[in-house]
């Protein structure tokens, strides 16, 4: 076995000195303290808001099958869950609105509530099964739904207007400002 020659000593070079440590100034210390205070107070609310925004439900409402093109408002509408989470307790409301609305014959359609709508799924409803001789009206479809886990309700509204074609009536989106 070899013998130890003793501790190794590193030769000192004349140019190597210990670098000076940077001491923070009062302004830097204050900034760091304020930054820590900001995140201590706002960290949790920002995390909650970000999470809620990322998992916020969203629905789209569009026209679907027209069971009877002779009926002015006979077209059904499709409600699609385009959000990242399921929605619960869907309630549907239909309303005819206009400056001067004439209603000759009107019979309610299938606007039964739905218990839930999983993400990516679509449900179809119809406002009116009979809607002859209606003039000057736009159809407002409101879908009210509950968020999962949180006691929050939201409503999505869309307006449609009838367009007469050679095949009968079709509903097209009415691009009015949201109410």
Backbone torsions as a table, in degrees:
resi	resn	phi	psi	omega
1	UNK	NA	147.1	-178.4
2	UNK	-85.4	154.2	179.1
3	UNK	-91.0	146.5	177.4
4	UNK	-75.1	139.7	-178.8
5	UNK	-93.1	4.4	-178.9
6	UNK	101.9	178.2	-177.3
7	UNK	-68.3	143.9	177.6
8	UNK	-81.1	136.7	179.9
9	UNK	-117.6	127.2	179.2
10	UNK	-84.9	128.9	179.7
11	UNK	-67.1	139.9	179.3
12	UNK	-80.6	133.7	173.1
13	UNK	-102.2	149.2	-173.4
14	UNK	-68.7	-28.8	-176.2
15	UNK	-87.9	-8.1	-175.4
16	UNK	-93.9	110.8	175.1
17	UNK	-123.9	155.9	179.5
18	UNK	-66.9	129.1	-179.5
19	UNK	-68.5	147.6	179.2
20	UNK	-72.7	138.5	177.0
21	UNK	-78.4	143.4	178.2
22	UNK	-79.8	120.3	177.5
23	UNK	-98.0	125.5	-178.8
24	UNK	-65.5	144.2	177.7
25	UNK	-79.8	173.1	178.6
26	UNK	-61.1	-38.5	-179.9
27	UNK	-64.6	-44.2	178.2
28	UNK	-63.5	-42.9	177.8
29	UNK	-61.2	-42.1	-179.7
30	UNK	-65.2	-42.7	179.2
31	UNK	-60.4	-46.6	-179.7
32	UNK	-62.1	-43.3	178.8
33	UNK	-62.9	-43.3	179.0
34	UNK	-65.8	-39.0	178.4
35	UNK	-62.3	-45.5	178.3
36	UNK	-64.4	-40.8	178.9
37	UNK	-64.1	-43.4	178.6
38	UNK	-56.7	-49.6	-177.7
39	UNK	-72.1	-28.2	176.2
40	UNK	-67.1	-38.1	-178.6
41	UNK	-84.2	-43.3	-171.6
42	UNK	-98.0	-9.7	-176.2
43	UNK	-58.4	-50.5	-178.4
44	UNK	-65.2	-47.9	178.6
45	UNK	-61.3	-38.2	179.0
46	UNK	-65.3	-40.6	178.6
47	UNK	-63.8	-41.9	180.0
48	UNK	-65.7	-45.4	-179.2
49	UNK	-64.5	-42.2	178.8
50	UNK	-63.0	-44.5	179.1
51	UNK	-63.6	-44.5	179.7
52	UNK	-63.0	-39.4	179.3
53	UNK	-66.4	-41.9	-179.7
54	UNK	-67.9	-27.9	-178.7
55	UNK	-111.4	26.8	179.3
56	UNK	-75.6	129.7	177.2
57	UNK	-68.2	155.4	176.8
58	UNK	-151.1	141.9	179.1
59	UNK	-123.6	151.1	168.9
60	UNK	-121.8	143.0	-179.6
61	UNK	-121.4	125.7	-179.4
62	UNK	-141.0	168.6	178.0
63	UNK	-74.7	154.8	-178.5
64	UNK	-130.7	-136.6	-176.7
65	UNK	-72.2	139.7	172.9
66	UNK	-102.6	101.8	-175.8
67	UNK	-63.9	-40.6	-179.4
68	UNK	-138.0	98.4	-177.5
69	UNK	-61.9	-15.2	178.4
70	UNK	-73.7	-20.6	-179.8
71	UNK	-84.8	130.8	-176.5
72	UNK	-57.8	-47.6	-177.8
73	UNK	-116.5	34.9	-177.7
74	UNK	-80.2	-10.4	-177.6
75	UNK	-68.8	140.0	175.9
76	UNK	-86.1	163.4	177.1
77	UNK	-123.2	149.7	-178.8
78	UNK	-109.0	131.5	176.8
79	UNK	-110.8	118.8	-178.0
80	UNK	-115.2	133.4	176.0
81	UNK	-82.7	103.4	-179.1
82	UNK	-96.8	3.4	179.9
83	UNK	-83.4	-174.8	-177.6
84	UNK	-96.1	-3.7	-177.0
85	UNK	-134.3	157.6	176.0
86	UNK	-71.6	156.2	175.3
87	UNK	-115.5	155.8	-174.0
88	UNK	-124.3	158.2	169.8
89	UNK	52.8	59.3	-179.6
90	UNK	-78.5	131.9	177.7
91	UNK	-125.1	136.1	-174.3
92	UNK	-114.2	138.1	177.9
93	UNK	-134.2	136.7	176.6
94	UNK	-122.7	140.1	179.3
95	UNK	-143.6	139.7	173.7
96	UNK	-97.7	128.8	-178.9
97	UNK	-133.9	149.6	177.1
98	UNK	173.8	173.0	179.3
99	UNK	-65.6	-52.1	178.4
100	UNK	-138.9	103.9	-175.8
101	UNK	-101.8	127.1	174.5
102	UNK	-107.7	125.9	179.5
103	UNK	-119.8	115.3	177.8
104	UNK	-85.9	-54.1	-177.5
105	UNK	-144.4	131.0	-176.0
106	UNK	-146.3	129.7	178.0
107	UNK	-134.9	132.1	-178.2
108	UNK	-61.6	150.2	177.3
109	UNK	-105.1	-151.3	-178.4
110	UNK	-91.4	97.8	174.9
111	UNK	-122.8	35.4	178.4
112	UNK	-61.8	143.6	176.9
113	UNK	-63.9	159.1	176.0
114	UNK	-121.1	140.6	-177.0
115	UNK	-69.7	-47.1	178.5
116	UNK	-153.1	162.9	178.1
117	UNK	-140.0	103.1	-179.6
118	UNK	-63.3	159.4	-179.3
119	UNK	-61.5	139.6	179.1
120	UNK	80.7	-5.2	-178.2
121	UNK	-93.8	159.1	-179.3
122	UNK	-125.9	143.4	174.7
123	UNK	-127.1	143.4	-176.9
124	UNK	-114.8	137.1	177.5
125	UNK	-138.7	160.1	177.1
126	UNK	-130.6	136.5	-178.2
127	UNK	-76.7	-45.5	-173.8
128	UNK	-134.1	137.0	175.9
129	UNK	-92.0	-25.4	176.1
130	UNK	-134.7	127.5	-176.8
131	UNK	-153.2	61.8	-178.3
132	UNK	-83.2	144.8	171.3
133	UNK	55.6	54.9	175.8
134	UNK	-112.0	126.5	-177.3
135	UNK	-129.5	146.3	173.0
136	UNK	79.7	14.4	-175.2
137	UNK	-114.7	151.0	166.7
138	UNK	-113.6	150.4	-177.7
139	UNK	-102.3	120.1	176.1
140	UNK	-100.1	126.8	177.1
141	UNK	-112.8	121.2	176.9
142	UNK	-113.2	132.4	174.2
143	UNK	-121.6	115.7	178.0
144	UNK	-103.1	134.5	-175.8
145	UNK	-143.1	161.2	178.3
146	UNK	-106.5	143.1	175.0
147	UNK	-73.2	152.1	172.7
148	UNK	-77.4	146.3	175.6
149	UNK	70.9	-31.9	-177.6
150	UNK	-108.2	145.3	179.2
151	UNK	-81.3	60.6	-177.9
152	UNK	-121.7	133.6	172.7
153	UNK	-112.0	146.4	178.0
154	UNK	-137.5	158.7	179.0
155	UNK	-129.8	133.4	174.3
156	UNK	-110.7	129.6	-178.2
157	UNK	-123.9	140.5	176.7
158	UNK	-140.5	145.7	179.4
159	UNK	-114.8	136.3	177.2
160	UNK	-124.6	152.1	174.0
161	UNK	-125.1	146.8	179.0
162	UNK	-78.5	143.0	176.7
163	UNK	-126.6	122.9	-179.0
164	UNK	-85.4	125.7	177.0
165	UNK	-118.8	179.2	178.1
166	UNK	-66.9	-26.2	179.4
167	UNK	-86.7	-8.6	-177.8
168	UNK	130.9	-153.2	-178.0
169	UNK	-94.9	142.0	170.1
170	UNK	-130.5	154.9	178.8
171	UNK	-101.8	134.5	178.1
172	UNK	-124.6	149.3	179.0
173	UNK	-59.7	137.8	177.3
174	UNK	-99.8	108.5	-174.2
175	UNK	-82.4	74.1	175.6
176	UNK	-105.3	157.4	176.1
177	UNK	-60.6	145.2	-179.9
178	UNK	-61.9	146.0	179.6
179	UNK	-96.5	NA	NA
